[in-house]
């Protein structure tokens, strides 16, 4: 067998191993994610995975409800927010301080200005890992 044949055979074997090892339960894969934005007094979901709904609780305050709840509340989440268009004011995504704002069923997140004032975002993104 030629060197090219050996390399092709090795690549196929590696691909098979990777497919066998990385399953939907792998901890490195997102368990939920959502891209949404505020439109008036509502949160509008643009695209999502394992997210049932996003509720706008107040200006800059949102509750993301999972379609399939997490096993517990020890998951990790990452979020970021931005302004639409050419606005220069920065937006910051963060967590609520209250312990009950993060459960297996939902997580509450906030969006603020750099001064700490709650503010809606037209583009808010959340990713959850477990």
C-alpha positions in Angstrom: 0.0 0.0 0.0 1.3 3.5 -0.8 1.9 6.2 1.7 -1.2 8.0 0.5 -3.2 4.9 1.1 -1.8 4.5 4.6 -2.6 8.1 5.4 -6.2 7.8 4.1 -6.7 4.6 6.2 -5.3 6.3 9.3 -7.6 9.4 8.7 -10.6 7.1 8.4 -9.7 5.2 11.6 -9.3 8.5 13.5 -12.6 9.8 12.2 -14.3 6.6 13.4 -12.8 7.0 16.9 -13.9 10.6 17.2 -17.4 9.8 16.2 -17.5 7.0 18.7 -16.2 9.1 21.6 -18.1 12.4 21.2 -21.7 11.9 21.9 -24.6 14.3 22.7 -23.7 13.8 26.4 -20.1 15.0 26.0 -19.5 17.8 28.6 -17.8 20.0 26.0 -21.0 20.4 23.9 -23.5 23.1 24.6 -26.7 21.9 26.4 -28.6 25.0 25.4 -28.0 28.2 23.5 -30.1 31.2 22.3 -29.8 34.3 20.3 -32.6 36.9 21.1 -33.2 40.6 21.2 -35.6 42.9 22.9 -38.4 44.4 20.7 -40.5 46.7 22.7 -41.6 44.9 25.9 -40.9 41.4 24.5 -37.9 39.2 23.9 -37.8 37.8 20.4 -35.9 34.6 19.8 -34.0 34.5 16.6 -32.5 31.0 16.9 -32.1 28.6 19.7 -31.4 25.0 20.9 -33.1 23.5 24.0 -34.7 26.8 24.9 -38.5 26.9 25.4 -38.9 30.6 25.9 -37.2 33.9 26.8 -39.3 36.3 28.9 -38.5 40.0 29.3 -39.1 40.6 33.0 -38.1 44.3 32.9 -35.8 46.5 31.0 -32.5 44.6 30.6 -33.7 41.6 32.6 -34.6 38.3 31.0 -35.6 34.7 32.1 -34.4 31.9 29.7 -36.5 28.7 30.2 -35.0 25.5 29.0 -37.1 23.1 26.9 -35.4 20.1 28.6 -34.2 21.2 32.1 -30.6 20.7 33.2 -30.0 17.8 35.7 -29.3 20.4 38.4 -28.3 24.1 38.8 -24.5 23.5 38.6 -24.2 24.3 34.9 -21.9 26.9 33.4 -23.3 29.7 31.2 -21.7 32.4 29.1 -23.5 35.4 27.7 -22.7 38.5 25.7 -24.8 41.4 24.5 -24.2 44.1 21.9 -25.9 47.1 20.4 -27.4 47.0 16.9 -26.0 49.1 14.1 -23.3 51.7 14.8 -24.2 52.6 18.3 -21.1 53.2 20.4 -22.4 52.6 23.9 -21.2 49.2 25.3 -23.6 46.6 26.7 -22.6 44.1 29.3 -24.3 40.7 30.0 -24.4 39.4 33.5 -26.1 37.3 36.1 -28.6 38.2 38.8 -27.3 38.2 42.3 -30.3 36.2 43.7 -29.6 32.5 44.2 -33.1 31.6 43.0 -32.4 33.2 39.6 -30.6 30.0 38.5 -32.4 26.7 38.6 -32.4 23.5 36.6 -35.4 24.9 34.7 -34.3 28.4 33.9 -31.6 31.1 34.3 -32.1 34.8 34.7 -29.7 37.1 32.9 -29.3 40.9 32.7 -28.0 43.4 30.3 -26.5 46.7 31.5 -24.8 49.7 30.3 -21.2 50.2 31.4 -22.6 52.5 34.2 -24.6 49.5 35.5 -28.0 50.6 34.4 -30.3 47.9 33.2 -30.8 48.3 29.5 -32.4 46.2 26.7 -30.2 44.7 24.0 -31.2 44.0 20.4 -28.7 41.2 20.3 -28.2 39.0 23.4 -26.5 35.5 23.2 -26.4 32.8 25.9 -24.7 29.5 25.8 -25.1 26.8 28.6 -22.6 24.0 29.2 -23.1 21.0 31.6 
